[in-house]
């Protein structure tokens, strides 16, 4: 049943501003996370937020607002809202919207714009913001008639949560938000089917499912490659059922971490640029089942990981993604959860060509155990300054099962993607891999904490460079009571860039990659947060436990990590790593 406004609030008709109408619609959609920085164009909307008691939060930077909304949506699969005034406010949204667009994250962005009577007359802060924002949103909706606001908000939610989700922009000129319009009570209703992704699910073609089931049934070494689409589809149970019943190991991208628990015996871990055992399994596999994964550059090691002639069954909601980077033998176009359910049914009915995979799946825990032994030098390292791998090892030891680890772009995501273990299925690892922008850590932690609620603990990983970009949002976190933990990898450098310069140009040949070392714990304390500086690896676990125990303020762990550029990246010593000058891994 669709949710409607109480007609008793109206005498059939009611006059209100366009901004109030917008607020009324967001309330009907139960939006409980709004981030923004206002201006005159959106003042009636802000007044509506006050009167309607919408949970709107002032953000210190619009880019951070978009990142916070993105992380909230990843944790909940519900669109958060970010708003910005015209000009610089709107253009500051670009990076965050590009992240959500590339990653398929449902999000509603609202921008104010000039009064149409005076547009293009050198209005203050005026810019061609629609042309700038159009490429980074799934759909751009310009409101030209105030009475259509309820209809167009419904359209925004439908587009944001259906098919491959994504950000939708609602652009409202000043005269639209300030206009006084007579609305009918019947105008105000919300479609409950589109309040959350995945909305409007559809199944793949039944004939293609049968063909895929035949190929899987006869494979001796099938392997599932899970991407972020598993989270968007809430396909965890369906994936686990297929993997366990058919004895198929599961590897994942950074975005797909948590498709099954990393501690599950069938988990093969991360594949792509960094890998535990998965890349070798891919090479030996005779059937790859790709689920909700774009098979992009990082996941395929610049499109070289999946060799020619490999049998690939590709499940994706977007038909145009299938075959885009890697040829697919069979395309299953549809929702990931429904496709996996259909495959399970088809395979259970296909008993003619059963293959015994007991020895194959028994390899996985043994090989994973061997990998863990090989990674012990990082996970248990006692070196000073601290090896980032040791931080991952301690997080694995102390993070609660339902906790969420947020990873900034750059090497924070790679270390976390490779070495952090989720202990149950679900979005326990949030990394901004759509655009891999630096500066996501703090606002991402903020949004994830608000989405997860106060009882679940959130830890954000960021470098000192990323923290410098967005530390102002600690003030936002304090104000909102979002008491998450931020681990700052303090190496006095733009670490990823310095590591790449070391790999490409040799030791000592660094340019514009060094930072002044700050005491970020002291800065955090000056901002009213808990701040703990850690220089001894043996003090890490105690510091993490202390941080996780503090739920009265945000906490910053300032962790002094290795300064050696040859040891800043996981699973690779850059003194022996070969990187061509044309590569720009992120």
HELIX and SHEET records of a PDB file:
HELIX    1   1 UNK A    7  UNK A    9  5                                   3    
HELIX    2   2 UNK A   18  UNK A   28  1                                  11    
HELIX    3   3 UNK A   40  UNK A   42  5                                   3    
HELIX    4   4 UNK A   43  UNK A   52  1                                  10    
HELIX    5   5 UNK A   62  UNK A   76  1                                  15    
HELIX    6   6 UNK A   88  UNK A   91  1                                   4    
HELIX    7   7 UNK A   94  UNK A  103  1                                  10    
HELIX    8   8 UNK A  129  UNK A  134  1                                   6    
HELIX    9   9 UNK A  146  UNK A  148  5                                   3    
HELIX   10  10 UNK A  149  UNK A  161  1                                  13    
HELIX   11  11 UNK A  174  UNK A  178  1                                   5    
HELIX   12  12 UNK A  185  UNK A  187  5                                   3    
HELIX   13  13 UNK A  192  UNK A  194  5                                   3    
HELIX   14  14 UNK A  206  UNK A  217  1                                  12    
HELIX   15  15 UNK A  229  UNK A  233  1                                   5    
HELIX   16  16 UNK A  236  UNK A  246  1                                  11    
HELIX   17  17 UNK A  278  UNK A  284  1                                   7    
HELIX   18  18 UNK A  319  UNK A  321  5                                   3    
HELIX   19  19 UNK A  336  UNK A  349  1                                  14    
HELIX   20  20 UNK A  358  UNK A  374  1                                  17    
HELIX   21  21 UNK A  376  UNK A  379  1                                   4    
HELIX   22  22 UNK A  388  UNK A  398  1                                  11    
HELIX   23  23 UNK A  411  UNK A  419  1                                   9    
HELIX   24  24 UNK A  440  UNK A  452  1                                  13    
HELIX   25  25 UNK A  464  UNK A  470  1                                   7    
HELIX   26  26 UNK A  473  UNK A  480  1                                   8    
HELIX   27  27 UNK A  495  UNK A  505  1                                  11    
HELIX   28  28 UNK A  520  UNK A  526  1                                   7    
HELIX   29  29 UNK A  537  UNK A  539  5                                   3    
HELIX   30  30 UNK A  540  UNK A  549  1                                  10    
HELIX   31  31 UNK A  565  UNK A  567  5                                   3    
SHEET    1   A 2 UNK A   3  UNK A   4  0                                        
SHEET    2   A 2 UNK A 189  UNK A 190 -1                                        
SHEET    1   B 2 UNK A  13  UNK A  17  0                                        
SHEET    2   B 2 UNK A 180  UNK A 184 -1                                        
SHEET    1   C 6 UNK A  56  UNK A  58  0                                        
SHEET    2   C 6 UNK A  34  UNK A  37  1                                        
SHEET    3   C 6 UNK A  80  UNK A  84  1                                        
SHEET    4   C 6 UNK A 107  UNK A 113  1                                        
SHEET    5   C 6 UNK A 167  UNK A 173  1                                        
SHEET    6   C 6 UNK A 139  UNK A 143  1                                        
SHEET    1   D 6 UNK A 267  UNK A 270  0                                        
SHEET    2   D 6 UNK A 249  UNK A 252  1                                        
SHEET    3   D 6 UNK A 222  UNK A 226  1                                        
SHEET    4   D 6 UNK A 287  UNK A 291  1                                        
SHEET    5   D 6 UNK A 312  UNK A 316  1                                        
SHEET    6   D 6 UNK A 330  UNK A 333  1                                        
SHEET    1   E 6 UNK A 429  UNK A 431  0                                        
SHEET    2   E 6 UNK A 404  UNK A 407  1                                        
SHEET    3   E 6 UNK A 458  UNK A 463  1                                        
SHEET    4   E 6 UNK A 485  UNK A 490  1                                        
SHEET    5   E 6 UNK A 555  UNK A 560  1                                        
SHEET    6   E 6 UNK A 530  UNK A 534  1                                        
END                                                                             
